[in-house]
Amino acid sequence: MLLKEPINKQTITRSPKLEKTVELLKQIKLQNESCLIFTQYLETGNMLKRTLKRALKEDVLFLHGGLSKAERDDMVASFQSGQHSIFILSLRSGGVGLNLTAANHVIHFDRWWNPAVENQATDRVYRIGQQKFVHIHKLLSLGTIEEKIDDMMTKKYALSEQLVQNDKWITELSQQELQELLQYN
């Protein structure tokens, strides 16, 4: 995307994350299962659609904010009826008001660093009528800021879980644990 190339045959090999996505989707297809892929960027969604269509030799849906309600409804119906097995959604437009129980895999291609928004998007699959086990795949590139943000969010989530479960937990921390809690890196 940085190079603004409309189509590049090396797109998959230049991106380990995209390479892993294609590999995962091939396995999902072998099992006759279906998948939602969330991205927060319009251009990433367009690149995914082009690349996956070429790599998997099938049409891929992409729901984003630039579509009309009728186009959106048609895509949802097509996915839910099994006509398409891969559905890319921009996180903002795909995170609200949709029931997509035909999917049993969710891939967060580029993370939305607000866990509530990301969880709301994932919840599109966990609706009344879901009969399948749902697999959630969150992709990130190691050694990048993505990994650091993910680590920070994991720690914050664990801390919030402690707060919710026990409101007296902070009074039971040792001096060292309390210092670590208050120390900012």
VOGU-3710 file (C-alpha; in Angstrom, 3 decimals, decimal comma):
1> mllkepinkq> 0,000/0,000/0,000  2,891/2,314/0,752  4,039/2,111/-2,872  0,478/2,782/-4,144  0,701/-0,156/-6,549  -2,711/-1,054/-7,984  -1,811/-4,750/-8,425  1,441/-6,510/-7,720  2,069/-10,211/-8,200  4,455/-10,283/-5,226
11> titrspklek> 1,894/-8,845/-2,778  1,562/-12,131/-0,888  5,269/-12,882/-0,633  6,040/-9,323/0,489  3,648/-9,581/3,424  3,980/-12,472/5,888  0,625/-11,449/7,366  -1,064/-11,723/3,987  0,765/-14,973/3,292  -0,579/-16,390/6,580
21> tvellkqikl> -4,086/-15,154/5,724  -4,054/-16,941/2,355  -2,733/-20,112/4,012  -5,478/-19,943/6,656  -8,178/-19,334/4,056  -7,053/-22,311/1,998  -7,462/-24,503/5,091  -10,856/-22,967/5,837  -11,967/-23,641/2,254  -10,758/-27,269/2,449
31> qnescliftq> -13,081/-27,729/5,423  -15,999/-26,079/3,544  -16,141/-23,373/6,191  -16,505/-19,624/5,873  -14,720/-16,583/7,198  -15,083/-12,915/8,045  -11,987/-10,753/7,669  -11,970/-7,411/9,471  -9,749/-4,510/8,480  -9,896/-0,910/9,580
41> yletgnmlkr> -8,539/0,489/6,298  -10,416/0,834/3,019  -7,286/0,393/0,906  -6,303/-2,732/2,850  -9,764/-4,149/2,186  -9,461/-3,421/-1,526  -5,981/-4,966/-1,643  -7,221/-8,041/0,260  -10,170/-8,432/-2,104  -7,974/-8,279/-5,234
51> tlkralkedv> -5,265/-10,511/-3,798  -7,589/-13,146/-2,341  -9,678/-13,299/-5,508  -6,505/-13,996/-7,496  -4,957/-16,416/-4,966  -8,127/-18,402/-4,198  -9,755/-18,061/-7,622  -13,132/-16,988/-6,285  -15,129/-13,840/-5,701  -14,659/-12,168/-2,339
61> lflhgglska> -17,150/-9,745/-0,809  -16,012/-6,446/0,736  -18,450/-4,432/2,836  -17,368/-0,858/3,588  -18,948/2,487/4,374  -19,179/3,549/0,724  -21,902/1,019/-0,080  -25,629/1,639/-0,172  -27,956/-0,170/2,219  -29,210/-2,324/-0,679
71> erddmvasfq> -25,641/-3,343/-1,638  -24,867/-4,111/1,982  -28,037/-6,184/2,393  -27,308/-8,115/-0,829  -23,793/-8,954/0,375  -25,023/-10,141/3,764  -27,710/-12,304/2,126  -25,185/-13,749/-0,325  -22,784/-14,633/2,480  -25,457/-16,017/4,799
81> sgqhsifils> -26,857/-18,232/2,027  -23,439/-19,740/1,297  -22,953/-18,188/-2,143  -19,706/-16,639/-0,866  -17,432/-18,024/1,842  -15,085/-15,066/2,374  -16,405/-11,728/3,537  -14,107/-8,765/4,152  -15,581/-6,012/6,279  -14,272/-2,642/7,305
91> lrsggvglnl> -14,386/-2,639/11,061  -16,567/0,437/11,355  -19,221/-0,624/8,848  -19,091/-4,311/9,792  -19,096/-3,840/13,539  -22,694/-2,749/13,971  -26,060/-4,331/13,280  -25,044/-7,410/11,331  -25,761/-11,069/11,983  -23,263/-13,224/10,125
101> taanhvihfd> -23,723/-16,648/11,654  -22,708/-18,388/8,415  -19,093/-17,698/9,393  -17,206/-19,831/11,824  -13,845/-18,101/11,409  -13,025/-14,469/12,124  -9,715/-12,947/11,088  -8,704/-9,556/12,454  -6,217/-8,658/9,722  -5,187/-5,317/11,126
111> rwwnpavenq> -6,146/-4,787/14,699  -8,438/-2,100/15,953  -6,725/-1,057/19,147  -9,958/-0,560/21,014  -10,852/-4,011/22,396  -14,543/-3,095/22,725  -14,803/-2,234/19,010  -12,862/-5,353/18,030  -15,029/-7,557/20,260  -18,200/-5,981/18,879
121> atdrvyrigq> -17,038/-6,872/15,371  -16,281/-10,449/16,436  -19,751/-10,654/17,955  -21,269/-10,488/14,431  -20,670/-14,254/14,365  -21,866/-14,984/17,915  -25,555/-14,435/17,342  -28,731/-16,361/17,978  -28,715/-19,254/15,561  -24,953/-19,870/15,566
131> qkfvhihkll> -24,520/-23,648/15,438  -20,779/-23,884/14,856  -17,644/-23,492/16,938  -16,115/-20,106/16,071  -12,365/-19,624/15,606  -10,936/-16,131/16,153  -7,592/-15,285/14,516  -5,877/-12,017/15,431  -2,924/-11,328/13,175  0,001/-9,099/14,022
141> slgtieekid> 3,530/-8,670/12,762  6,217/-9,588/15,271  8,897/-7,030/16,037  6,622/-4,115/15,128  4,576/-1,556/17,015  1,616/-3,933/16,523  3,283/-6,451/18,818  4,007/-3,800/21,465  0,441/-2,496/21,406  -0,925/-6,053/21,613
151> dmmtkkyals> 1,295/-6,779/24,627  0,147/-3,589/26,341  -3,523/-4,370/25,626  -3,143/-7,928/26,927  -1,717/-6,598/30,192  -4,442/-3,963/30,502  -7,127/-6,559/29,831  -5,702/-8,840/32,552  -5,621/-5,909/34,950  -9,222/-4,957/34,178
161> eqlvqndkwi> -10,304/-8,566/34,726  -8,696/-8,466/38,163  -10,545/-5,250/38,944  -13,891/-6,645/37,873  -13,450/-9,902/39,774  -12,229/-8,436/43,029  -12,469/-4,841/44,117  -10,047/-5,411/47,040  -7,192/-6,785/44,939  -5,148/-3,559/45,031
171> telsqqelqe> -4,988/-3,582/48,825  -3,483/-7,059/48,707  -0,566/-6,149/46,404  2,953/-6,256/47,789  5,004/-3,053/47,846  6,903/-4,181/44,721  3,720/-5,142/42,840  2,185/-1,773/43,698  5,288/0,041/42,399  5,182/-2,007/39,176
181> llqyn> 1,529/-1,158/38,760  2,164/2,564/39,090  5,357/2,617/37,045  4,968/3,732/33,450  7,424/2,471/30,822
//
